[in-house]
Structure formats: C-alpha cells, structure tokens
C-alpha cells in the first residue's frame, strides 16, 4: 500500500505545477526603437508609447512582445508597459544593455495567461554583440505553446548565420518540453540571406501569408540610417513544430499622425 502511495505521489510531483486555462491565440510583436540613434525631442518616446498602448487596447492581443524596451533601474519591469499594465498581469523584463543615456534596454513580454515558465537565454559569437533571448511556455492539460523573442546582431550576415544555428539547436532541445513554437523578433535579415535560409532549411516557416516590408525609407524614423535605404522585411514570425499561424505586418504607416517605431509591428493569429 505504501508503495502505491509513493508511486502516486511521485507521479503528482512530475506533473506541471501550474497550467493555463487557455493558450494564447493572438500575439503582437514590435521593436519599439530605443532612440539611441539620431536626435529626438524629450517627449518623443512617451508619445510613441502612449499611441502604441492605444493600438494594443484596440486589438487586445493575448501576448505583447517588445524588443528594445526601456527598463526600470532595477531591471525588474519595463517603463514602456505602464499604459497597459492592467491588461497584462503577467509580465517579464530582460535587460540586455545600458544605453549611452544611462537607461536599461532589453526585452519585455506581457501576457494575459500565466506562463508555466519564463525563458532567459543568451548568446555571443565573434563579429556580433551580446544578445539575450526571452520567451515563455504556456501549457494546458492537453497542449502547449512556446514563444521566443529575438534580436539578432546587426553587424553582418556571417555572425547571424551562427546565431541562426543557435536558434535551431535550442528549439530542437526544447521539443520534448513543447512541440509548438512561435519565434518572433528583429532578425536584421530579409529572406534572401543565408541566415534566414538556415532557419527555413531546418524546419522554421514564415507565418506571413503576405510578406511586406517592416523597415525602409517609407518610415521617416528609419531614415536616420539614410534617405534611400531599401525596404526590407527583417521582423519575422516563424513557426516551428506543430504550430499553424497567420502573421500580418501592422503599424507600417502613421497612426494619428505619429510613426510609432522605426520598425513595423507583427500581429499573429494562432490556429
């Protein structure tokens, strides 16, 4: 009898400590632009974030994902989330760097449903910069969803190929934990690059039904990098494993007379 009790106790301990009542079905991603390049009025970020929060209140995603979010001094939360705190009771900020302005910048995720776990990883390869990887895993009794938020190095394609290999290997290692993954963020690469071909050749798929540029000279903020820079899709929503999703490029235009970032956003519907 004691052996049976011990067996059931062990099985109970092996179960997830917590599971969500439902998995996220709508995810919004944006590189919110750290403003460390160029010269901007002191209230520019506040105006952009306030208008961004208005958009989020309209579309009501289950999960919001930011790259280049601005953090608090103790690195525990993001200043950018103040207008949407009540919508997302489960929040996580990951510091990546301290800017020339002395502020913390990194990654932020806000969620309506509590994740089973938050993901904090990092990588560095010669020729690139220290990068952080943020994410989360949600689980119900019957299914799961894993999410990764990335910002690949801007320096060159060769280093991003190494970073792409890291992503592939990481996802493969996590498949026993969850076999449905959404990989989001600023990849600094269009699809006609070796780093994106590495990802596509190892099972990651674009969720875009219609691919549109996410950066380019059409965006006046982006022109800090040149008046004639080409339009490219460098922000992606990628599926891995047993996931089916549909991604749309959003905020690739002014909203109430204001451009919200030097990047367009991505809104993802999960099936």
C-alpha positions as CSV (number, residue, x, y, z in Angstrom):
1,X,0.0,0.0,0.0
2,X,2.8,2.4,0.9
3,X,4.5,1.6,-2.4
4,X,1.3,2.6,-4.3
5,X,1.0,5.8,-2.3
6,X,4.7,6.7,-3.1
7,X,4.1,5.9,-6.8
8,X,1.1,8.3,-7.0
9,X,3.0,10.9,-5.0
10,X,5.9,10.7,-7.5
11,X,3.5,11.0,-10.5
12,X,1.9,14.0,-8.9
13,X,5.3,15.7,-8.4
14,X,6.2,15.1,-12.1
15,X,3.1,17.0,-13.3
16,X,3.4,20.7,-14.2
17,X,3.0,22.8,-11.1
18,X,0.6,25.1,-13.0
19,X,-1.2,25.1,-16.3
20,X,-3.0,27.9,-18.1
21,X,-6.8,27.7,-18.7
22,X,-6.2,28.5,-22.3
23,X,-3.2,29.1,-24.7
24,X,-2.6,32.5,-26.3
25,X,-4.2,32.8,-29.7
26,X,-3.2,36.4,-30.6
27,X,0.4,37.8,-30.3
28,X,1.7,41.2,-31.1
29,X,5.4,41.9,-31.6
30,X,7.3,45.2,-32.1
31,X,10.9,46.5,-31.9
32,X,9.9,49.7,-30.2
33,X,13.1,51.7,-31.1
34,X,15.4,52.7,-28.3
35,X,16.1,56.2,-29.8
36,X,19.8,55.8,-29.1
37,X,20.4,56.8,-32.8
38,X,19.5,60.3,-34.0
39,X,18.2,63.3,-32.1
40,X,14.7,63.4,-30.8
41,X,12.6,65.6,-28.6
42,X,12.5,64.6,-25.0
43,X,8.8,63.5,-25.1
44,X,9.1,61.5,-28.3
45,X,9.3,58.1,-26.7
46,X,6.5,58.9,-24.3
47,X,4.2,60.0,-27.2
48,X,5.0,56.9,-29.2
49,X,4.4,54.5,-26.4
50,X,1.1,56.2,-25.5
51,X,-0.1,55.8,-29.0
52,X,1.2,52.2,-29.1
53,X,-0.8,51.5,-26.0
54,X,-3.9,52.9,-27.7
55,X,-3.4,50.4,-30.6
56,X,-2.9,47.5,-28.1
57,X,-6.1,48.4,-26.4
58,X,-7.9,48.2,-29.8
59,X,-6.6,44.8,-31.0
60,X,-6.3,43.2,-27.5
61,X,-3.6,40.6,-28.1
62,X,-3.2,37.8,-25.5
63,X,0.6,38.4,-25.5
64,X,2.6,41.5,-26.3
65,X,6.3,41.2,-27.1
66,X,8.8,44.1,-27.3
67,X,12.4,44.3,-28.4
68,X,14.4,47.5,-27.4
69,X,12.0,48.0,-24.5
70,X,13.2,50.5,-21.9
71,X,13.5,49.1,-18.4
72,X,13.4,50.3,-14.8
73,X,16.6,50.9,-12.8
74,X,16.3,47.6,-11.0
75,X,15.7,45.7,-14.3
76,X,12.5,44.1,-13.0
77,X,10.0,45.8,-15.3
78,X,9.6,48.0,-18.4
79,X,8.8,51.6,-18.4
80,X,7.0,51.1,-21.7
81,X,4.4,48.9,-20.1
82,X,2.9,51.5,-17.8
83,X,-0.1,52.3,-20.1
84,X,-1.1,48.6,-20.5
85,X,-0.2,47.1,-17.0
86,X,-3.8,46.2,-16.2
87,X,-4.3,44.3,-19.5
88,X,-1.3,42.0,-18.8
89,X,-1.0,40.8,-15.2
90,X,1.9,38.5,-16.1
91,X,5.0,40.5,-17.2
92,X,8.7,39.9,-17.6
93,X,11.5,42.2,-18.5
94,X,15.0,41.1,-19.5
95,X,17.9,43.6,-19.5
96,X,20.3,43.4,-22.4
97,X,22.3,46.7,-22.4
98,X,22.7,50.1,-20.8
99,X,22.5,52.8,-23.4
100,X,24.5,56.0,-23.7
101,X,21.7,57.7,-22.0
102,X,22.2,55.5,-18.9
103,X,18.9,53.7,-19.4
104,X,18.3,50.0,-19.5
105,X,17.2,48.4,-22.8
106,X,16.1,44.9,-23.5
107,X,13.1,42.7,-23.9
108,X,9.6,42.7,-22.4
109,X,6.7,40.3,-22.6
110,X,3.2,40.9,-21.2
111,X,0.7,38.1,-21.0
112,X,-3.0,37.6,-20.0
113,X,-2.4,34.0,-19.0
114,X,0.4,32.9,-16.6
115,X,3.2,31.0,-18.3
116,X,4.4,27.8,-17.0
117,X,7.9,29.2,-17.2
118,X,9.8,32.3,-18.4
119,X,12.8,31.8,-20.7
120,X,16.0,33.7,-20.3
121,X,18.9,32.7,-22.6
122,X,21.9,34.5,-24.2
123,X,24.4,34.0,-26.9
124,X,27.5,35.7,-28.3
125,X,29.6,35.0,-31.4
126,X,32.7,36.7,-32.7
127,X,31.7,39.5,-35.0
128,X,28.4,40.2,-33.3
129,X,27.3,41.5,-29.9
130,X,26.0,40.0,-26.7
131,X,22.4,39.1,-27.3
132,X,19.6,38.0,-24.9
133,X,16.8,35.6,-25.8
134,X,13.5,36.0,-23.9
135,X,10.5,33.7,-24.0
136,X,7.8,31.8,-22.3
137,X,6.0,28.5,-22.3
138,X,2.3,28.1,-21.7
139,X,0.7,24.7,-21.0
140,X,-2.8,23.4,-20.6
141,X,-3.7,19.8,-19.7
142,X,-3.6,18.8,-23.4
143,X,-1.4,21.3,-25.3
144,X,1.4,23.9,-25.1
145,X,2.8,26.9,-26.8
146,X,6.4,28.1,-26.6
147,X,7.5,31.6,-27.6
148,X,10.9,33.2,-28.3
149,X,11.7,36.9,-28.7
150,X,14.9,37.6,-30.5
151,X,17.1,40.5,-31.8
152,X,19.9,39.2,-34.0
153,X,23.2,41.1,-34.4
154,X,23.2,43.9,-36.9
155,X,26.9,43.7,-37.9
156,X,26.9,41.1,-40.7
157,X,25.3,38.0,-42.2
158,X,28.2,35.7,-41.1
159,X,27.5,36.2,-37.4
160,X,23.8,35.9,-37.9
161,X,24.3,32.5,-39.5
162,X,25.9,31.4,-36.3
163,X,23.0,32.9,-34.3
164,X,20.6,31.1,-36.6
165,X,22.3,27.8,-35.8
166,X,22.0,28.5,-32.1
167,X,18.2,29.1,-32.6
168,X,17.8,25.8,-34.4
169,X,19.7,23.8,-31.8
170,X,17.8,25.4,-28.9
171,X,14.4,24.7,-30.4
172,X,15.4,21.1,-31.1
173,X,16.4,20.7,-27.5
174,X,13.1,22.1,-26.3
175,X,10.8,19.8,-28.4
176,X,10.4,17.3,-25.6
177,X,9.1,20.1,-23.4
178,X,6.8,21.6,-26.1
179,X,6.4,20.9,-29.8
180,X,4.6,24.2,-30.8
181,X,6.8,27.3,-31.0
182,X,6.4,30.8,-32.3
183,X,9.7,32.6,-32.9
184,X,9.4,36.4,-33.1
185,X,11.6,39.5,-33.4
186,X,14.0,41.6,-35.2
187,X,16.2,39.3,-37.3
188,X,18.1,42.1,-39.1
189,X,17.7,40.0,-42.3
190,X,15.4,39.6,-45.2
191,X,14.5,36.2,-46.5
192,X,17.2,36.4,-49.3
193,X,20.0,35.9,-46.8
194,X,22.0,32.8,-45.7
195,X,20.9,33.2,-42.0
196,X,17.2,33.0,-42.9
197,X,17.9,30.1,-45.3
198,X,19.5,28.3,-42.3
199,X,16.3,28.7,-40.3
200,X,14.0,27.8,-43.2
201,X,16.0,24.7,-44.1
202,X,15.8,23.4,-40.5
203,X,12.0,23.4,-40.2
204,X,11.1,27.0,-39.3
205,X,8.4,28.5,-41.5
206,X,7.3,32.1,-42.1
207,X,3.8,32.8,-40.8
208,X,3.3,35.6,-43.3
209,X,0.6,35.0,-45.9
210,X,1.5,38.3,-47.5
211,X,5.1,39.5,-46.9
212,X,5.5,43.2,-46.6
213,X,8.5,45.4,-45.7
214,X,8.9,46.1,-42.0
215,X,11.7,48.8,-42.4
216,X,12.6,51.2,-45.1
217,X,12.8,54.8,-46.2
218,X,9.0,55.0,-46.3
219,X,9.3,55.3,-42.5
220,X,10.8,58.8,-41.6
221,X,12.2,57.5,-38.3
222,X,14.1,54.8,-40.2
223,X,15.8,57.5,-42.4
224,X,18.3,58.1,-39.7
225,X,20.2,55.3,-41.4
226,X,19.9,57.0,-44.8
227,X,17.4,58.7,-47.1
228,X,17.4,56.0,-49.7
229,X,17.7,52.8,-47.6
230,X,15.9,49.9,-49.2
231,X,12.6,48.5,-47.9
232,X,13.0,45.0,-46.4
233,X,11.3,42.5,-44.2
234,X,13.6,42.0,-41.2
235,X,11.0,41.4,-38.5
236,X,9.6,37.9,-38.6
237,X,7.1,35.5,-37.0
238,X,8.3,31.9,-37.6
239,X,6.5,28.7,-36.8
240,X,8.3,25.6,-35.5
241,X,6.9,22.2,-34.8
242,X,3.2,21.6,-34.7
243,X,2.2,25.2,-35.0
244,X,-0.1,26.9,-37.5
245,X,-0.2,30.7,-37.5
246,X,-1.0,33.7,-39.7
247,X,1.0,36.8,-39.3
248,X,0.2,40.3,-40.7
249,X,2.5,43.3,-40.9
250,X,0.9,46.2,-38.9
251,X,1.8,49.8,-38.0
252,X,3.7,50.3,-41.2
253,X,2.2,53.7,-41.5
254,X,1.4,56.7,-39.4
255,X,-1.1,56.3,-36.6
256,X,-2.9,59.6,-35.7
257,X,-0.1,61.5,-37.3
258,X,2.7,59.6,-35.5
259,X,5.1,56.9,-36.5
260,X,5.4,54.5,-33.5
261,X,8.8,53.0,-34.3
262,X,11.5,52.6,-36.9
263,X,10.1,49.1,-37.4
264,X,6.6,47.9,-38.3
265,X,4.8,45.5,-36.0
266,X,3.6,42.0,-36.4
267,X,0.2,40.7,-35.4
268,X,0.0,36.9,-35.2
269,X,-3.2,34.8,-35.1
270,X,-2.6,31.3,-33.8
271,X,-4.7,28.4,-35.0
